[in-house]
C-alpha cells in the first residue's frame, strides 16, 4: 500500500469515519480505522459494532490523490488522526514500510506506526436495504435535535433510549419519550413506503454532527439496520428491537387554558426558578396563571424559594395551577426554536402541550408532577 | 441586614472572593460567603482554611450601594453567585427576612435562601505581617505562570508542590522544581528585607487569575502566612514548612554545545515527536545535533517511531546526542514566551539550560533521561 493525498482531504475523511470508534470497543481491531486502497480510490471504515461508517475518497483535482500501490492496513484511529493533524505539510504520504509497520510522512517529518492486518478487522455488511426515503440534511438535523433529547438513558427500557422514526401516508415522524415527556416532529416527504423503526438517540446525535448541512441524505432501512447515505459516505446503525408506543394518541386536542408568551421571557423565568433544587437535584417549577397574574415559583426545604411574575402574556380559558419539571419545559422551549411559545393545558393533573405558535409539526408534551404545597 | 447594590459590582466581588471556596471543605460553613454590613461598607469573606479572601465594597457613584440596616449572614457561595447572576435587574436587594432566611431580589424576581449565622463561621485573622514588598500585578502574574508549572503534585514531598519566593539583595526570585526540572525567574525590586518562603503553586495560580493586570500588589509575609494586597482585597494563604534547595547553584555556567532557534519551530517538532508515547504515557524525545544536522526523534515499542529534521538553527560547540521528557521542554519553551530559544548543554548526561536568547532573568533547567537506543 502506498499513496499520497492532500492533508486536508485525508484529515477530514479520517475525522468523519473516526466518530464511529468507541473508546470502549469489545473488539481490539475496532479501535482502528481500516484503510483499503483499491479500485483507484481510498476506502475508509470505522465501527464500534453498533455504528459503522464507510467513506470513499476518489481522486480529484483538489485532493491530489496519487496511488502508487494497492493494499490495506488498520491503523489505531487516534494515532493516525493525530499524526495527520500534526504533520506540517500540505500533502501526506502513507506507505506500508515493513510487515504492518506503516510510514506516514510529510514535510521534514516521518512517523512509523505499528498497524494491524485487515484480516483482524471484522467483516461489516454495508449492503443497501430496499426501503428508503430522502430528506435534506438540514431538515434531518432539526428532526434529530428537536426530538432526541426527550429519550431516557436508562437501559432498563431500551426502546425509550431510541427515537421512533416512521413514515405513514407520506408523513415522516420522529418521536421520543422518556415516559414523563414526549417530543414529536413531523414533515411531509416523498415516500410511498410505510416505515417504522427505532434507532438509538446517541447514534442519531452523532449522525447529526457528521452530515453536511447542504447535502441530501437518503435513509435506507431493513428489519435489522438503518443506513444514512450522503456524499460518498454510508453511516450504518443497528436498530432497537421492540414496539414503540403510538405517540400520536397521547396528544390532547381539547384544552382548558391556553397561554402564549415570548419564549426568551419564559426560558429566563424557568431558568431562575430551576435554581431551587430539591436534594435529589430535581427542580420543580410551579405556574399559577389567571387573567390578571402569571406567577412562576419554586420551593425546596433545603435551599429556599423563588417567586417571580411574568408581565407580558396572552391568556384564554380558566385559571390554572400546575407543577412540573423545570428542565423538561426549558428543553422543550429550546427545541422549538421559535420566539413565541404557546402552552395548552388540558387540566391541573393532565399533560400539557408546548408548541411554537401556529406550528403543529413540532409538539412537546410534559406530564405535571404532584407537589405538597 | 438590608442593603441594595449594583448587580455588576456585587457579582464581581462575590465571584472574586468565592475563588477561595473549596468544594471539599472540612468545615461546612466554609462553603458559604460571609457577608457583613458594618462601617457603611460590605465586607465579604471566603476561605477554604488554606486560602482566605477578604474584600470590601465601599459606596461610590458607580455601585449605587445603599445600606438600610447593618448585620451579617453566611450564604452558600454557589447559591448567591448563581442567584445574583440570574436576576435580570441592574440592582440587587439583600435583606434578612426571618431568622437566617435571606431575601435576594431584583426586577420581578425574589429568592429566599436559608443562610447560616456568622457565629458558625471560623474567625480568620487578617492582621498584616511586617515584612513586605510591592510588585506590579502584571509582573507577578508572569512570575507565577512562568515558574509554578514546574512544581510536582505529589504530596510526599510537600515543598516541591510549592514555589519558593525569595528577596535577597533587592532581587526577587521565584523558583520551582519537581527534582527533574527547574524553573526560575528573577526581577529587581525595591525592598531592603531578606525574604524566603514557600507557597503552594495551586494557590499562586488562583491568585494570578484573581488579580487585575493594572493594579499594584503588596506582598506581606510572616513565618506562617503570606498576604497579597491589591485594591480593596486581601488574599491570604498558609505557607509550606521546610527548607527549599538553593536552586541557583544547580544552574551550570560552562557549556559544551549551544544552539539557538525559532521557538515555534522547536515547539512544533517537540509536539510531533511527543506523540510517540511509551505505555506509561511518557514521551521521551531525542536530539541529535551537529554542525550539519539537527534531528528530533522519538521511539516506543508499542506505538512506533518518529523522526524529523530541523533546518534552521545556529550551533556552536561539539556535537551532542541527548534524550529528555518532551513535555518538560515544551512547557519550558511555552513559559519563556520569547520567539528565540537558546539551549545550552553542559554534556550528554548533564542538565541543560533553556532560555530566551539574551534574557538571563528566566531560566529553565531540564535533566536528561537515559534511553537504551
Contacts between the chains, C-beta under 8 A, distances in Angstrom:
chain1	res1	chain2	res2	distance
A	79	B	275	7.8
A	79	B	303	6.7
A	79	B	304	8.0
A	82	B	275	5.7
A	83	B	275	6.5
A	86	B	268	7.9
A	86	B	271	6.4
A	86	B	272	4.7
A	86	B	275	6.3
A	87	B	272	7.2
A	88	B	268	6.2
A	88	B	272	7.9
A	101	B	304	6.8
A	107	B	308	7.7
A	108	B	308	4.8
A	108	B	309	4.6
A	108	B	310	7.5
A	108	B	311	6.8
A	109	B	269	7.8
A	109	B	272	5.6
A	109	B	306	6.8
A	109	B	307	7.6
A	109	B	308	3.9
A	110	B	306	6.9
A	110	B	307	5.3
A	110	B	308	6.7
A	111	B	272	8.0
A	111	B	275	7.6
A	111	B	276	7.6
A	111	B	304	6.4
A	111	B	305	7.1
A	111	B	306	4.7
A	112	B	304	4.6
A	112	B	305	4.8
A	112	B	306	7.6
A	113	B	303	6.5
A	113	B	304	4.0
A	114	B	302	7.5
A	114	B	303	6.7
A	114	B	304	5.2
A	268	B	86	8.0
A	268	B	88	6.2
A	269	B	109	7.9
A	271	B	86	6.4
A	272	B	86	4.7
A	272	B	87	7.2
A	272	B	88	7.9
A	272	B	109	5.6
A	272	B	111	8.0
A	275	B	79	7.8
A	275	B	82	5.7
A	275	B	83	6.5
A	275	B	86	6.2
A	275	B	111	7.6
A	276	B	111	7.6
A	302	B	114	7.5
A	303	B	79	6.7
A	303	B	113	6.5
A	303	B	114	6.7
A	304	B	79	7.9
A	304	B	101	6.9
A	304	B	111	6.4
A	304	B	112	4.7
A	304	B	113	4.0
A	304	B	114	5.3
A	305	B	111	7.1
A	305	B	112	4.8
A	306	B	109	6.8
A	306	B	110	6.9
A	306	B	111	4.7
A	306	B	112	7.6
A	307	B	109	7.6
A	307	B	110	5.3
A	308	B	107	7.7
A	308	B	108	4.8
A	308	B	109	3.9
A	308	B	110	6.7
A	309	B	108	4.6
A	310	B	108	7.5
A	311	B	108	6.8
